[in-house]
Amino acid sequence: MEIEFQLLDVDYISLENRPVIRILGKTSDGKTVCAFYDGFYPYFYVLPKEGKEEDVIEDLKKNFLGDLKNIEKVKRYLPIGFSEEKVEMLKVTLKDPSRTATIREHLRKKDFVEDVFEADILFKYRFMADFSLFGMCWYKVYGSPTRTESVKADAMIKMEKIEPIEKIENAPLKYMALDIEVVSEGIANPQEAPIAIISLSFFPAFNGKNTLVLIAKNNMRKIDQDVLTFKDEKEMLEKFLEIIDTFDPDIIVGYNINDFDMPYINERLRINKMRRSIGRCTEKQLVSRSLGENRYKNSVFGRVIVDPYWMIKDMAGRGFFTGLKRFSLEDVSQYLLGEGKIEFSHKDMPVAWNGNEEQMKKFIDYARRDSELVLRLLLEKQLLDKYIGISKVSGLLLQDSLDTGEAGKVENLLLREFDKEGFVLPCKPTEKEIARRKAERDVKGFKGAFVLEPEVGLHTNCVAYLDFACHPLGTKVVVKGIGEKDISEVKEGEFVLGKNGWHKVVKKWEYDYKGYLININGLRCTPNHKIPVVKENERQKFVRDVTAISLFKNKTKGKIIFLKEFGNIGKNEKLSISKAEDIIKKGEFYEAKNPEFSLEYYEGKVYDLTLNSEPYYFANGILTHNS
């Protein structure tokens, strides 16, 4: 059995005192897949003080024998300072990820331990790093079918092997926008005030409806086709949970959903003694963790909670939406969509709730509009695209790309790169260590460079470049002493023409390719790499992998440089090398100021060349024929 899917979430469960990894993804036809992997265990590194290895081993066996899976001696580079040789240390493998922190803190207190490394890495990211898995990338899983009642998925597989696959498009996702209304005189308190209305918007439509409004009030006649009434809050919440199970959204979105709607729903479910498992695992409940100052972090397995309020506020801080001064849903939707909320104040809610049918209908319309607007913001303004790209680059899961700061993204990248080079990654400093460093800085001062903050706003005089990986059959290059040659016929050891001279072909790569090629003024290439493109009177767009298709949709005014004398050099290479090189030195370059972009489907061989022991791609070094 084999399944291809785009990776959405990863976690683990304990089964018979051992961890089982769960990888949840979406297939190209929108099906939900869960892969289970059994046999991966948490580990970290211990650097004993000189001659104290046996003391560490003896201590671990004495105090944590039941937790130990294995202890082995390994050699790794230390992360701080220069060393030509790797240092011998202990790799400690445990049976249970939840025991790592306890054992780490125990070892830190021992005088025979110099340091502990990589003992604060989340188990899911330890697994993803070791298996080279990146959030929102595509993979093919091989294994055998399996089933469990605890996971909601269309297909389940016991994983034996996983490998990356090249795929441009995103899997079709299901979106559900959420907005709750609470009728209260003052600030809504979940301990006292029940939820009165839950407004939902769907994409794609749910049972033929784009919206549903749930109301905890049944002494009223049916107002609209999408309005459902209930005798009380508990009955309404039961329907809400049923809708989530049935529609099965991948993305749950709401404006300020992280700090209000989701924690409020979580608490009301608890007060009503109802299940709080709104994710794709019946055994894992919604978690709303307080961060202080009315901030929360919410997590649920298999679904992503998205809050456009913080996304837009972050973008505004980086120079976008310069005309936006306030970040209420009314201000943001008017600015970005040209349509705002229905005028209805908080003090009108108790009056409408206890008022006549007309007042209640306006309350319902107000609630419905809120969920509609937030879904439009997310989809029409493509707010998730950036975070999908961040997941693919940093390796973070999509939920963590939304919730994690820059440090988390960098740390995850460092973990992967350190592992590749044989280094260990230090643990985050303890509070005691942070205090020590601060005291040291206060006494000695802090020496370092002055960091200039970049000017916020639109920069128009940018340099655009194109960085493509491979070219298909029919692409011509100039080979020294031979002339024009098809890229498929180039041999290792030959020299090909680049913008700054000749480059030796160290390695020629050939791949089977099935997918789209980007055609730029006749030059055809695969859309595999980052493409920063300058657009006239608009912000610079960073197009990557799955969104390279947008080059076709937008009239991009970038700078693409080709050698005007390409053909002449090719002809003269057959006759006189010196004459050809003279043309290179005097060769004129021109800019295609209005390049034409198009897409074409291609199945066949594509080629890449490694030049001078460094990989240069055609747009960065090799000159290709602009046919």
NORVENCOR-V506149 format. One record per residue. N is the residue number from 1. SS is DSSP state (helix for helix, strand for strand, loop for the rest). NEAR is the number of other ideal C-beta (glycine too) atoms within 8 Angstrom. D_CENTER is the distance of its C-alpha to the mean C-alpha in Angstrom with 2 decimals. Layout:
((N;SS;NEAR;D_CENTER) (N;SS;NEAR;D_CENTER))
This chain:
((1;loop;7;27.53) (2;strand;7;24.29) (3;strand;11;21.27) (4;strand;11;18.37) (5;strand;12;15.14) (6;strand;12;11.43) (7;strand;16;9.83) (8;strand;13;8.94) (9;strand;14;10.39) (10;strand;13;12.63) (11;strand;10;15.66) (12;strand;12;19.30) (13;strand;10;22.76) (14;strand;10;26.13) (15;strand;7;28.60) (16;loop;4;32.10) (17;loop;5;31.09) (18;strand;10;28.34) (19;strand;13;24.54) (20;strand;11;23.08) (21;strand;13;19.39) (22;strand;14;17.88) (23;strand;15;15.02) (24;strand;16;14.34) (25;strand;15;13.26) (26;strand;13;14.54) (27;loop;14;17.08) (28;loop;8;17.90) (29;loop;5;20.62) (30;loop;9;18.62) (31;loop;8;19.88) (32;strand;14;18.22) (33;strand;16;18.46) (34;strand;15;18.63) (35;strand;16;19.42) (36;strand;14;21.39) (37;strand;11;21.98) (38;strand;9;25.02) (39;loop;4;26.15) (40;loop;8;23.49) (41;loop;10;24.59) (42;loop;11;23.51) (43;strand;10;25.13) (44;strand;13;25.69) (45;strand;15;28.21) (46;strand;13;31.48) (47;strand;12;33.58) (48;strand;14;37.17) (49;loop;8;39.78) (50;loop;4;42.16) (51;loop;5;44.16) (52;loop;10;42.47) (53;helix;10;40.34) (54;helix;6;42.71) (55;helix;10;42.74) (56;helix;15;38.97) (57;helix;10;39.27) (58;helix;8;42.32) (59;helix;11;40.72) (60;helix;14;37.65) (61;helix;9;39.95) (62;helix;7;42.25) (63;helix;7;39.76) (64;helix;11;36.83) (65;helix;8;38.34) (66;helix;5;36.98) (67;helix;9;33.38) (68;strand;13;33.60) (69;strand;6;32.44) (70;strand;7;33.35) (71;strand;9;34.21) (72;strand;7;34.40) (73;strand;8;35.21) (74;strand;9;32.71) (75;strand;8;32.56) (76;strand;12;29.70) (77;strand;10;29.56) (78;loop;10;29.50) (79;loop;9;26.67) (80;loop;4;29.17) (81;loop;4;32.14) (82;loop;3;33.29) (83;loop;8;34.61) (84;loop;3;35.79) (85;loop;4;35.88) (86;loop;8;33.50) (87;strand;10;34.56) (88;strand;7;35.48) (89;strand;14;33.70) (90;strand;14;33.11) (91;strand;12;30.10) (92;strand;13;30.32) (93;strand;11;28.79) (94;strand;14;28.93) (95;loop;10;29.20) (96;loop;11;27.27) (97;helix;9;23.99) (98;helix;6;25.35) (99;helix;11;28.28) (100;helix;13;26.46) (101;helix;9;26.72) (102;helix;7;30.41) (103;helix;14;31.39) (104;helix;13;29.55) (105;helix;8;31.47) (106;helix;10;34.65) (107;helix;13;34.43) (108;helix;9;33.71) (109;loop;5;37.09) (110;loop;10;39.05) (111;loop;4;41.16) (112;loop;9;40.78) (113;strand;14;36.98) (114;strand;5;35.87) (115;strand;7;32.12) (116;strand;12;29.30) (117;strand;15;25.97) (118;loop;12;22.52) (119;loop;12;23.84) (120;loop;8;21.22) (121;loop;11;18.08) (122;loop;5;16.57) (123;helix;11;17.85) (124;helix;11;14.72) (125;helix;11;13.18) (126;helix;12;16.66) (127;helix;14;16.59) (128;helix;12;13.24) (129;helix;14;14.46) (130;helix;8;17.87) (131;loop;7;16.85) (132;loop;8;14.35) (133;loop;14;11.57) (134;loop;12;7.91) (135;loop;15;5.29) (136;loop;11;6.01) (137;loop;11;8.74) (138;strand;11;12.32) (139;strand;13;14.94) (140;strand;11;18.61) (141;strand;15;20.08) (142;strand;9;23.81) (143;strand;11;25.93) (144;strand;7;28.29) (145;strand;8;28.10) (146;loop;8;28.06) (147;loop;5;28.24) (148;loop;7;27.79) (149;loop;5;28.55) (150;loop;7;25.94) (151;strand;13;22.89) (152;loop;9;22.57) (153;loop;10;21.53) (154;loop;5;23.31) (155;strand;11;23.36) (156;strand;13;23.27) (157;strand;15;23.71) (158;strand;12;24.84) (159;strand;12;22.83) (160;strand;6;24.93) (161;strand;7;22.72) (162;strand;11;19.21) (163;strand;6;18.47) (164;strand;8;15.84) (165;loop;8;16.86) (166;loop;7;16.48) (167;loop;9;15.52) (168;loop;10;14.90) (169;loop;6;14.53) (170;loop;8;12.16) (171;loop;11;13.91) (172;loop;8;15.89) (173;loop;9;14.57) (174;loop;13;17.05) (175;strand;13;16.94) (176;strand;14;19.39) (177;strand;14;20.25) (178;strand;13;22.27) (179;strand;13;24.93) (180;strand;12;27.73) (181;strand;13;31.11) (182;loop;10;33.36) (183;loop;8;37.03) (184;loop;11;38.26) (185;loop;3;40.62) (186;loop;4;38.48) (187;loop;4;35.00) (188;loop;8;33.65) (189;loop;7;33.95) (190;loop;10;32.44) (191;loop;5;35.37) (192;loop;5;37.82) (193;loop;8;36.53) (194;loop;8;35.28) (195;loop;14;32.77) (196;loop;12;34.86) (197;strand;13;32.51) (198;strand;12;29.11) (199;strand;16;27.96) (200;strand;14;25.42) (201;strand;13;24.13) (202;strand;17;22.64) (203;strand;9;20.98) (204;strand;5;22.38) (205;strand;8;25.69) (206;strand;13;26.65) (207;loop;4;30.15) (208;loop;4;30.98) (209;strand;10;30.02) (210;strand;9;27.40) (211;strand;12;28.22) (212;strand;12;29.88) (213;strand;15;31.53) (214;strand;13;32.64) (215;strand;13;35.60) (216;loop;13;37.25) (217;loop;9;40.69) (218;loop;6;42.89) (219;loop;3;46.10) (220;loop;9;45.22) (221;loop;4;45.51) (222;loop;6;42.58) (223;loop;9;41.50) (224;loop;8;38.87) (225;loop;5;37.66) (226;loop;10;34.17) (227;strand;11;35.65) (228;strand;9;36.13) (229;strand;8;38.43) (230;loop;13;38.86) (231;loop;5;41.59) (232;loop;8;39.42) (233;helix;12;35.96) (234;helix;8;35.69) (235;helix;10;36.45) (236;helix;14;33.90) (237;helix;14;31.17) (238;helix;9;32.20) (239;helix;11;31.64) (240;helix;11;28.26) (241;helix;11;27.18) (242;helix;8;28.80) (243;helix;11;26.91) (244;helix;11;23.51) (245;helix;8;24.74) (246;helix;7;26.16) (247;helix;10;23.61) (248;loop;10;20.78) (249;loop;11;17.90) (250;loop;10;14.24) (251;strand;13;13.47) (252;strand;12;16.04) (253;strand;15;16.33) (254;loop;14;19.06) (255;loop;12;20.33) (256;loop;9;20.57) (257;helix;15;19.68) (258;helix;13;18.30) (259;helix;9;21.58) (260;helix;9;24.09) (261;helix;11;23.67) (262;helix;14;21.71) (263;helix;14;23.75) (264;helix;13;26.86) (265;helix;13;26.37) (266;helix;12;25.70) (267;helix;11;28.94) (268;helix;13;30.96) (269;helix;12;30.02) (270;helix;9;31.21) (271;helix;8;34.39) (272;loop;9;35.15) (273;loop;4;34.68) (274;loop;10;32.20) (275;loop;6;29.33) (276;loop;9;25.98) (277;loop;10;23.90) (278;loop;8;21.92) (279;loop;10;19.10) (280;loop;12;19.47) (281;strand;14;21.54) (282;loop;8;25.05) (283;loop;6;25.45) (284;loop;9;22.52) (285;loop;6;23.10) (286;loop;14;21.06) (287;strand;7;20.66) (288;strand;11;21.12) (289;strand;8;21.39) (290;strand;7;23.32) (291;strand;7;22.21) (292;strand;4;25.57) (293;loop;4;26.78) (294;loop;4;25.75) (295;strand;9;22.02) (296;strand;12;20.21) (297;strand;9;17.04) (298;strand;14;16.85) (299;strand;9;15.39) (300;loop;12;16.37) (301;loop;12;15.71) (302;loop;13;14.27) (303;loop;13;13.52) (304;strand;11;11.06) (305;strand;14;13.14) (306;strand;14;12.51) (307;loop;14;14.99) (308;helix;13;15.69) (309;helix;11;18.34) (310;helix;8;16.19) (311;helix;12;13.84) (312;helix;15;17.08) (313;helix;9;18.81) (314;helix;8;16.26) (315;helix;9;16.55) (316;helix;12;20.30) (317;helix;7;20.43) (318;loop;7;19.06) (319;loop;8;21.81) (320;loop;7;20.68) (321;loop;9;22.93) (322;loop;7;25.88) (323;loop;5;28.23) (324;loop;11;26.43) (325;loop;4;28.33) (326;loop;5;27.48) (327;loop;9;24.43) (328;loop;6;26.13) (329;helix;11;25.08) (330;helix;8;28.40) (331;helix;11;27.89) (332;helix;14;24.33) (333;helix;14;25.17) (334;helix;10;28.43) (335;helix;9;26.86) (336;helix;10;23.98) (337;helix;10;25.55) (338;loop;4;29.23) (339;loop;6;29.82) (340;loop;6;29.99) (341;loop;11;30.71) (342;loop;7;34.09) (343;loop;4;36.44) (344;loop;10;36.91) (345;loop;5;37.09) (346;helix;4;36.46) (347;helix;6;40.21) (348;helix;10;40.77) (349;helix;13;38.87) (350;helix;10;41.67) (351;helix;9;44.23) (352;helix;12;42.44) (353;helix;11;41.69) (354;loop;5;45.41) (355;loop;8;46.61) (356;loop;5;47.60) (357;helix;8;45.74) (358;helix;7;45.07) (359;helix;11;43.47) (360;helix;13;41.33) (361;helix;10;40.22) (362;helix;11;39.03) (363;helix;15;37.07) (364;helix;14;35.41) (365;helix;9;34.69) (366;helix;12;33.19) (367;helix;13;30.80) (368;helix;13;29.88) (369;helix;10;29.17) (370;helix;13;26.72) (371;helix;16;24.40) (372;helix;12;24.96) (373;helix;15;24.08) (374;helix;16;20.76) (375;helix;14;19.69) (376;helix;10;21.01) (377;helix;16;19.15) (378;helix;15;15.74) (379;helix;9;16.76) (380;helix;7;19.26) (381;loop;7;17.41) (382;loop;6;14.09) (383;loop;12;12.40) (384;loop;10;9.08) (385;helix;8;8.94) (386;helix;7;8.01) (387;helix;12;4.89) (388;helix;13;4.07) (389;helix;13;5.56) (390;helix;11;4.37) (391;helix;16;1.92) (392;helix;12;5.27) (393;helix;8;7.29) (394;helix;13;7.09) (395;loop;13;6.79) (396;loop;13;5.48) (397;loop;12;5.32) (398;helix;15;4.09) (399;helix;10;7.48) (400;helix;10;7.40) (401;helix;15;5.00) (402;helix;12;7.75) (403;helix;6;10.48) (404;loop;9;10.42) (405;loop;5;12.36) (406;helix;5;12.50) (407;helix;7;14.47) (408;helix;10;11.99) (409;helix;13;9.57) (410;helix;9;12.86) (411;helix;9;14.33) (412;helix;13;11.84) (413;helix;10;12.46) (414;helix;9;16.11) (415;helix;13;16.46) (416;helix;11;15.66) (417;helix;8;17.89) (418;helix;11;20.58) (419;helix;10;20.85) (420;helix;6;21.37) (421;helix;7;24.11) (422;loop;8;25.79) (423;strand;10;25.14) (424;loop;12;24.56) (425;loop;12;22.18) (426;strand;8;24.08) (427;loop;10;23.45) (428;loop;5;22.75) (429;loop;6;26.20) (430;loop;7;28.27) (431;helix;5;29.74) (432;helix;6;32.98) (433;helix;8;31.55) (434;helix;9;29.88) (435;helix;8;33.31) (436;helix;8;35.07) (437;helix;9;32.98) (438;helix;8;33.55) (439;helix;8;37.26) (440;helix;8;37.42) (441;helix;9;35.88) (442;helix;6;38.30) (443;helix;6;41.20) (444;helix;6;40.35) (445;loop;5;38.27) (446;loop;5;34.97) (447;loop;3;35.20) (448;loop;4;32.53) (449;loop;3;31.63) (450;loop;4;31.37) (451;loop;4;27.91) (452;loop;4;28.14) (453;loop;4;25.58) (454;loop;4;24.60) (455;loop;5;26.34) (456;loop;6;24.25) (457;loop;6;24.65) (458;loop;5;24.91) (459;loop;7;26.05) (460;loop;5;28.02) (461;loop;3;29.50) (462;loop;8;26.47) (463;loop;5;26.65) (464;loop;10;24.64) (465;loop;7;24.03) (466;loop;9;22.93) (467;loop;9;21.47) (468;loop;15;21.90) (469;loop;8;22.17) (470;loop;13;24.98) (471;strand;14;28.06) (472;strand;13;30.10) (473;loop;9;33.79) (474;loop;7;36.03) (475;loop;14;34.30) (476;strand;12;37.12) (477;strand;14;37.19) (478;strand;15;40.24) (479;strand;14;41.48) (480;loop;12;43.95) (481;loop;6;47.51) (482;loop;8;46.64) (483;strand;9;45.14) (484;strand;9;42.58) (485;strand;11;40.94) (486;strand;9;38.37) (487;helix;13;35.22) (488;helix;8;35.82) (489;helix;6;39.20) (490;loop;14;38.14) (491;loop;7;39.19) (492;loop;7;37.89) (493;loop;5;40.17) (494;loop;11;40.75) (495;strand;10;39.89) (496;strand;15;37.92) (497;strand;15;38.03) (498;strand;12;35.40) (499;loop;7;35.51) (500;loop;4;36.92) (501;strand;6;39.17) (502;strand;8;39.24) (503;strand;13;36.54) (504;strand;9;37.39) (505;strand;15;35.49) (506;strand;8;34.53) (507;strand;7;32.59) (508;strand;11;32.13) (509;strand;9;29.25) (510;strand;7;29.68) (511;strand;9;27.13) (512;strand;5;27.51) (513;strand;12;25.27) (514;strand;5;24.89) (515;strand;9;22.93) (516;strand;11;23.03) (517;strand;13;24.57) (518;strand;15;24.43) (519;strand;12;28.02) (520;strand;12;28.71) (521;loop;10;32.43) (522;loop;7;33.13) (523;strand;14;30.91) (524;strand;13;28.66) (525;strand;13;25.50) (526;strand;13;22.26) (527;loop;14;19.05) (528;loop;8;17.12) (529;loop;10;16.33) (530;loop;7;15.26) (531;strand;13;17.92) (532;strand;11;18.62) (533;strand;11;21.33) (534;loop;13;23.84) (535;loop;12;25.02) (536;loop;5;28.41) (537;loop;3;28.60) (538;loop;5;24.88) (539;loop;6;21.92) (540;loop;9;20.48) (541;strand;10;17.68) (542;strand;8;15.04) (543;strand;11;14.69) (544;loop;12;12.50) (545;helix;10;13.01) (546;helix;11;12.57) (547;helix;9;13.90) (548;loop;12;16.76) (549;loop;11;18.84) (550;helix;9;19.09) (551;helix;13;21.49) (552;helix;9;23.83) (553;helix;5;23.63) (554;loop;8;24.18) (555;loop;3;27.28) (556;loop;10;25.90) (557;loop;8;28.44) (558;loop;10;27.32) (559;loop;9;29.50) (560;strand;12;29.92) (561;strand;9;32.71) (562;strand;12;34.97) (563;strand;11;38.26) (564;loop;8;41.22) (565;loop;10;43.52) (566;helix;12;41.39) (567;helix;8;44.08) (568;helix;8;46.90) (569;helix;15;45.33) (570;helix;11;44.88) (571;helix;9;48.53) (572;helix;11;49.90) (573;helix;14;48.09) (574;loop;6;50.58) (575;loop;6;53.48) (576;loop;6;52.80) (577;helix;8;49.88) (578;helix;6;51.14) (579;helix;9;51.39) (580;helix;13;47.84) (581;helix;8;46.60) (582;helix;8;48.67) (583;helix;12;46.91) (584;helix;11;43.56) (585;helix;6;44.86) (586;helix;6;46.23) (587;loop;10;43.68) (588;loop;6;42.48) (589;strand;9;38.89) (590;strand;7;38.05) (591;strand;7;35.08) (592;strand;10;34.02) (593;loop;6;33.41) (594;loop;5;32.63) (595;loop;10;30.84) (596;loop;7;30.59) (597;strand;10;27.36) (598;strand;7;27.42) (599;strand;10;25.77) (600;strand;8;27.69) (601;strand;7;27.09) (602;strand;12;28.19) (603;strand;5;29.06) (604;strand;8;30.55) (605;strand;10;30.41) (606;strand;12;28.31) (607;strand;16;29.03) (608;strand;12;27.68) (609;strand;13;29.94) (610;strand;12;29.59) (611;strand;15;32.05) (612;loop;7;33.96) (613;loop;5;31.80) (614;strand;6;28.73) (615;loop;6;26.36) (616;loop;13;27.07) (617;loop;12;25.86) (618;helix;13;28.38) (619;helix;9;27.29) (620;helix;7;27.37) (621;loop;10;30.62) (622;strand;13;32.32) (623;loop;11;34.22) (624;strand;11;34.14) (625;loop;10;36.57) (626;loop;8;35.78) (627;loop;6;37.55))
